[in-house]
Amino acid sequence: MIRIMLLDDQPLLRSGFRALLDAEDDIEVVAEGGNGREGLALARQHLPDLALIDIQMPVMDGVETTRQIVADPALTGVRVVILTNYGLDEYVFHALRAGATGFLVKDIEPDDLLHAVRVAARGDALLAPSITRMLINRYVSEPLCADVTPGMEELTNREREAVALAARGLSNDEIADRMVISPLTAKTHVNRAMTKLQARDRAQLVVFAYESGLVSPGNR
């Protein structure tokens, strides 16, 4: 059972999401709230597997809520997916740096939402194509920061290659095809790199890879 917490200051939107999620046999909404401060208390009380958090809320916004959830040792099992509208690329960047697993736009199709929840709950990064484009555009318009990711120099050549491919959005199977290795070996390379970089999940690998210059915007 995937246990969900919903945070959004719009009760109608929360009700719609809850009705959709609770109708599934393997998903249960265990808590909901209207701001980040309330959400932190609910997260500590219910320990959900996944928190769907609106990026713009009163009292405490989604970025700060994400940061505090990720920093709390008692909430290490809680993954955060940000709910956002189009055009919020600045918020997207900061929430990724804060430790968000991924992003969903609020006009997502119901079937896509259910799939996304299951993907995020099993630990995979979740970045909508439009959000990924926004993220890359940030690095096109601003200079890269050098040496901002401790541990990058510890990666082997194969791990660096795997990280670069993961940062372009490739799955383990696709990475395996590109590197001519097994999917299990590809997963091992990515996981070892995450450990060395202290990345919470694959979403942070996107940030680290671009910030360090391992991947350049437009580079395929």
BALO-481150 format. One record per residue (C-alpha): residue number from 1; x, z negated, y. Coordinates in nm, 4 decimals. Last residue first. Layout:
// residues N
@i: NUM	x: X	z: Z	y: Y
...
This chain:
// residues 220
@i: 220	x: 2.3378	z: 2.6553	y: 1.4481
@i: 219	x: 2.4624	z: 2.5488	y: 1.7897
@i: 218	x: 2.1895	z: 2.5701	y: 2.0527
@i: 217	x: 2.2641	z: 2.2211	y: 2.1780
@i: 216	x: 2.6051	z: 2.1059	y: 2.0489
@i: 215	x: 2.6473	z: 1.8942	y: 1.7375
@i: 214	x: 2.9396	z: 1.6621	y: 1.6717
@i: 213	x: 2.9604	z: 1.6154	y: 2.0497
@i: 212	x: 2.9425	z: 1.2372	y: 2.0190
@i: 211	x: 2.6127	z: 1.2146	y: 2.2069
@i: 210	x: 2.4594	z: 1.4981	y: 2.0050
@i: 209	x: 2.5448	z: 1.3534	y: 1.6642
@i: 208	x: 2.4592	z: 0.9973	y: 1.7675
@i: 207	x: 2.1147	z: 1.0926	y: 1.9005
@i: 206	x: 2.0192	z: 1.2966	y: 1.5948
@i: 205	x: 2.1655	z: 1.0299	y: 1.3654
@i: 204	x: 1.9275	z: 0.7851	y: 1.5318
@i: 203	x: 1.6344	z: 0.9739	y: 1.3814
@i: 202	x: 1.7966	z: 0.9562	y: 1.0391
@i: 201	x: 1.7563	z: 0.5798	y: 1.0227
@i: 200	x: 1.8881	z: 0.2484	y: 1.1575
@i: 199	x: 2.2273	z: 0.3978	y: 1.2308
@i: 198	x: 2.5162	z: 0.1566	y: 1.1830
@i: 197	x: 2.7548	z: 0.4511	y: 1.2192
@i: 196	x: 2.9347	z: 0.3671	y: 0.8940
@i: 195	x: 2.6094	z: 0.2876	y: 0.7145
@i: 194	x: 2.4350	z: 0.6000	y: 0.8434
@i: 193	x: 2.7333	z: 0.8084	y: 0.7322
@i: 192	x: 2.7134	z: 0.6585	y: 0.3841
@i: 191	x: 2.3418	z: 0.7395	y: 0.3706
@i: 190	x: 2.3935	z: 1.0994	y: 0.4829
@i: 189	x: 2.6729	z: 1.1655	y: 0.2318
@i: 188	x: 2.4733	z: 1.0010	y: -0.0496
@i: 187	x: 2.1638	z: 1.2077	y: 0.0330
@i: 186	x: 2.3709	z: 1.5248	y: 0.0131
@i: 185	x: 2.5148	z: 1.4094	y: -0.3200
@i: 184	x: 2.1630	z: 1.3510	y: -0.4549
@i: 183	x: 2.0490	z: 1.6902	y: -0.3240
@i: 182	x: 2.3316	z: 1.8521	y: -0.5256
@i: 181	x: 2.6100	z: 2.0397	y: -0.3477
@i: 180	x: 2.6505	z: 2.3873	y: -0.2001
@i: 179	x: 2.6874	z: 2.2544	y: 0.1569
@i: 178	x: 2.4041	z: 2.4676	y: 0.2975
@i: 177	x: 2.1854	z: 2.4260	y: -0.0122
@i: 176	x: 2.2479	z: 2.0500	y: -0.0256
@i: 175	x: 2.1596	z: 2.0167	y: 0.3433
@i: 174	x: 1.8334	z: 2.1989	y: 0.2739
@i: 173	x: 1.7502	z: 1.9621	y: -0.0131
@i: 172	x: 1.8434	z: 1.6594	y: 0.1982
@i: 171	x: 1.6139	z: 1.7818	y: 0.4761
@i: 170	x: 1.7429	z: 1.9739	y: 0.7777
@i: 169	x: 1.6451	z: 1.8653	y: 1.1289
@i: 168	x: 1.9479	z: 1.9826	y: 1.3254
@i: 167	x: 2.0784	z: 1.6254	y: 1.3225
@i: 166	x: 2.0668	z: 1.6303	y: 0.9428
@i: 165	x: 2.2967	z: 1.9342	y: 0.9460
@i: 164	x: 2.5468	z: 1.7635	y: 1.1758
@i: 163	x: 2.5299	z: 1.4444	y: 0.9704
@i: 162	x: 2.6006	z: 1.6362	y: 0.6481
@i: 161	x: 2.9010	z: 1.8105	y: 0.8040
@i: 160	x: 3.0345	z: 1.4796	y: 0.9327
@i: 159	x: 2.9908	z: 1.3286	y: 0.5876
@i: 158	x: 3.1783	z: 1.6189	y: 0.4315
@i: 157	x: 3.4655	z: 1.5815	y: 0.6783
@i: 156	x: 3.4836	z: 1.2085	y: 0.6096
@i: 155	x: 3.3336	z: 0.9738	y: 0.8649
@i: 154	x: 3.5487	z: 0.6929	y: 1.0028
@i: 153	x: 3.5963	z: 0.8635	y: 1.3405
@i: 152	x: 3.2208	z: 0.8406	y: 1.4003
@i: 151	x: 3.2328	z: 0.4632	y: 1.3491
@i: 150	x: 3.1665	z: 0.3625	y: 1.7076
@i: 149	x: 2.9322	z: 0.6103	y: 1.8801
@i: 148	x: 2.9814	z: 0.6429	y: 2.2548
@i: 147	x: 3.3221	z: 0.8087	y: 2.2333
@i: 146	x: 3.2410	z: 1.0806	y: 2.4856
@i: 145	x: 2.9116	z: 1.1103	y: 2.6693
@i: 144	x: 2.7689	z: 1.4600	y: 2.6763
@i: 143	x: 2.6927	z: 1.6116	y: 3.0135
@i: 142	x: 2.3252	z: 1.6528	y: 3.1084
@i: 141	x: 2.0959	z: 1.9551	y: 3.1173
@i: 140	x: 2.1558	z: 2.0884	y: 2.7663
@i: 139	x: 2.1613	z: 1.7367	y: 2.6232
@i: 138	x: 1.8179	z: 1.6651	y: 2.7649
@i: 137	x: 1.6918	z: 1.9979	y: 2.6353
@i: 136	x: 1.7843	z: 1.8855	y: 2.2833
@i: 135	x: 1.5525	z: 1.5855	y: 2.3101
@i: 134	x: 1.2687	z: 1.7930	y: 2.4515
@i: 133	x: 1.3063	z: 2.0460	y: 2.1711
@i: 132	x: 1.2959	z: 1.7656	y: 1.9133
@i: 131	x: 0.9764	z: 1.6329	y: 2.0703
@i: 130	x: 0.8073	z: 1.9731	y: 2.0450
@i: 129	x: 0.9163	z: 2.0061	y: 1.6821
@i: 128	x: 0.7662	z: 1.6640	y: 1.5975
@i: 127	x: 1.0295	z: 1.4113	y: 1.4970
@i: 126	x: 0.9798	z: 1.1831	y: 1.1979
@i: 125	x: 1.2852	z: 1.0373	y: 1.0334
@i: 124	x: 1.2468	z: 0.9435	y: 0.6673
@i: 123	x: 1.2139	z: 0.5808	y: 0.5613
@i: 122	x: 0.9351	z: 0.5836	y: 0.3044
@i: 121	x: 0.6897	z: 0.4589	y: 0.5647
@i: 120	x: 0.7838	z: 0.7398	y: 0.8032
@i: 119	x: 0.6887	z: 1.0121	y: 0.5549
@i: 118	x: 0.3667	z: 0.8349	y: 0.4547
@i: 117	x: 0.2600	z: 0.7914	y: 0.8168
@i: 116	x: 0.3476	z: 1.1531	y: 0.8927
@i: 115	x: 0.1341	z: 1.2853	y: 0.6063
@i: 114	x: -0.1647	z: 1.0844	y: 0.7278
@i: 113	x: -0.1107	z: 1.2051	y: 1.0842
@i: 112	x: -0.0764	z: 1.5672	y: 0.9724
@i: 111	x: -0.4057	z: 1.5457	y: 0.7854
@i: 110	x: -0.5771	z: 1.4079	y: 1.0964
@i: 109	x: -0.4374	z: 1.6763	y: 1.3312
@i: 108	x: -0.2096	z: 1.5405	y: 1.6043
@i: 107	x: -0.3546	z: 1.5153	y: 1.9548
@i: 106	x: -0.1695	z: 1.1890	y: 2.0173
@i: 105	x: 0.1765	z: 1.3371	y: 1.9725
@i: 104	x: 0.3818	z: 1.1659	y: 1.7047
@i: 103	x: 0.7331	z: 1.0319	y: 1.7361
@i: 102	x: 1.0108	z: 0.9033	y: 1.5139
@i: 101	x: 1.1985	z: 0.6166	y: 1.3545
@i: 100	x: 1.2272	z: 0.4332	y: 1.6854
@i: 99	x: 1.5525	z: 0.2402	y: 1.7278
@i: 98	x: 1.5998	z: 0.1664	y: 2.0973
@i: 97	x: 1.8093	z: 0.4819	y: 2.1341
@i: 96	x: 1.5155	z: 0.6786	y: 1.9997
@i: 95	x: 1.2855	z: 0.4998	y: 2.2451
@i: 94	x: 1.5173	z: 0.5855	y: 2.5343
@i: 93	x: 1.5249	z: 0.9554	y: 2.4476
@i: 92	x: 1.1505	z: 0.9818	y: 2.3992
@i: 91	x: 1.0773	z: 0.8031	y: 2.7251
@i: 90	x: 1.2814	z: 1.0615	y: 2.9121
@i: 89	x: 1.1154	z: 1.3435	y: 2.7156
@i: 88	x: 0.7615	z: 1.2450	y: 2.8115
@i: 87	x: 0.6334	z: 1.6008	y: 2.8520
@i: 86	x: 0.3710	z: 1.6056	y: 2.5799
@i: 85	x: 0.1868	z: 1.2836	y: 2.5048
@i: 84	x: 0.3190	z: 0.9953	y: 2.2983
@i: 83	x: 0.2637	z: 0.7714	y: 1.9981
@i: 82	x: 0.5956	z: 0.6149	y: 1.8911
@i: 81	x: 0.6711	z: 0.5448	y: 1.5263
@i: 80	x: 0.8377	z: 0.2116	y: 1.4550
@i: 79	x: 0.9588	z: 0.0878	y: 1.1175
@i: 78	x: 0.9164	z: -0.2789	y: 1.0303
@i: 77	x: 1.1380	z: -0.4065	y: 0.7466
@i: 76	x: 1.3944	z: -0.5593	y: 0.9824
@i: 75	x: 1.1255	z: -0.7673	y: 1.1524
@i: 74	x: 1.2609	z: -1.1210	y: 1.0982
@i: 73	x: 1.6032	z: -1.0128	y: 1.2226
@i: 72	x: 1.4448	z: -0.9186	y: 1.5600
@i: 71	x: 1.6481	z: -0.6511	y: 1.7408
@i: 70	x: 1.4425	z: -0.3606	y: 1.6041
@i: 69	x: 1.1161	z: -0.5245	y: 1.7110
@i: 68	x: 1.2565	z: -0.6065	y: 2.0549
@i: 67	x: 1.3784	z: -0.2525	y: 2.1204
@i: 66	x: 1.0523	z: -0.1002	y: 1.9979
@i: 65	x: 0.8504	z: -0.3211	y: 2.2302
@i: 64	x: 1.0833	z: -0.2291	y: 2.5173
@i: 63	x: 1.0296	z: 0.1419	y: 2.4529
@i: 62	x: 0.6556	z: 0.1095	y: 2.3889
@i: 61	x: 0.5775	z: -0.0605	y: 2.7180
@i: 60	x: 0.5344	z: -0.4330	y: 2.7824
@i: 59	x: 0.2600	z: -0.5823	y: 3.0052
@i: 58	x: 0.0635	z: -0.2544	y: 3.0177
@i: 57	x: 0.1210	z: 0.0278	y: 2.7697
@i: 56	x: 0.2951	z: 0.3673	y: 2.7817
@i: 55	x: 0.4817	z: 0.4575	y: 2.4602
@i: 54	x: 0.1836	z: 0.3876	y: 2.2361
@i: 53	x: 0.3059	z: 0.2201	y: 1.9184
@i: 52	x: 0.2352	z: 0.3001	y: 1.5536
@i: 51	x: 0.4052	z: 0.0142	y: 1.3684
@i: 50	x: 0.4958	z: 0.0668	y: 1.0025
@i: 49	x: 0.5590	z: -0.1645	y: 0.7096
@i: 48	x: 0.3630	z: -0.4443	y: 0.8733
@i: 47	x: 0.4989	z: -0.8008	y: 0.8955
@i: 46	x: 0.1585	z: -0.9655	y: 0.9676
@i: 45	x: 0.2436	z: -1.2613	y: 1.1915
@i: 44	x: 0.5737	z: -1.1399	y: 1.3319
@i: 43	x: 0.4252	z: -0.7969	y: 1.4000
@i: 42	x: 0.1174	z: -0.9507	y: 1.5608
@i: 41	x: 0.3296	z: -1.1565	y: 1.8001
@i: 40	x: 0.5347	z: -0.8512	y: 1.8912
@i: 39	x: 0.2187	z: -0.6454	y: 1.9388
@i: 38	x: 0.0682	z: -0.8891	y: 2.1867
@i: 37	x: 0.3778	z: -0.8509	y: 2.4007
@i: 36	x: 0.3665	z: -0.4754	y: 2.3526
@i: 35	x: 0.0130	z: -0.4163	y: 2.4693
@i: 34	x: -0.3364	z: -0.3345	y: 2.3402
@i: 33	x: -0.3390	z: -0.4701	y: 1.9867
@i: 32	x: -0.4039	z: -0.3834	y: 1.6244
@i: 31	x: -0.3330	z: -0.5517	y: 1.2912
@i: 30	x: -0.3451	z: -0.4976	y: 0.9139
@i: 29	x: -0.4366	z: -0.1278	y: 0.9065
@i: 28	x: -0.4265	z: -0.0403	y: 0.5360
@i: 27	x: -0.2963	z: 0.2766	y: 0.3692
@i: 26	x: -0.2792	z: 0.3709	y: -0.0014
@i: 25	x: -0.6501	z: 0.4268	y: -0.0677
@i: 24	x: -0.7052	z: 0.6167	y: 0.2584
@i: 23	x: -1.0179	z: 0.5483	y: 0.4662
@i: 22	x: -0.8295	z: 0.2749	y: 0.6514
@i: 21	x: -0.6077	z: 0.5363	y: 0.8161
@i: 20	x: -0.8865	z: 0.7532	y: 0.9589
@i: 19	x: -1.0989	z: 0.4633	y: 1.0786
@i: 18	x: -0.7944	z: 0.2939	y: 1.2303
@i: 17	x: -0.6848	z: 0.6031	y: 1.4193
@i: 16	x: -1.0284	z: 0.6500	y: 1.5692
@i: 15	x: -1.0649	z: 0.2834	y: 1.6579
@i: 14	x: -0.7218	z: 0.2749	y: 1.8203
@i: 13	x: -0.8109	z: 0.5783	y: 2.0318
@i: 12	x: -1.1343	z: 0.4143	y: 2.1458
@i: 11	x: -0.9578	z: 0.0864	y: 2.2246
@i: 10	x: -0.7101	z: 0.2561	y: 2.4632
@i: 9	x: -0.4217	z: 0.0158	y: 2.5348
@i: 8	x: -0.2431	z: 0.1244	y: 2.2181
@i: 7	x: -0.0655	z: -0.0693	y: 1.9441
@i: 6	x: -0.1617	z: -0.0074	y: 1.5799
@i: 5	x: 0.0011	z: -0.2050	y: 1.2950
@i: 4	x: 0.0074	z: -0.0434	y: 0.9514
@i: 3	x: 0.0568	z: -0.1700	y: 0.5952
@i: 2	x: 0.1366	z: 0.1036	y: 0.3422
@i: 1	x: 0.0000	z: 0.0000	y: 0.0000
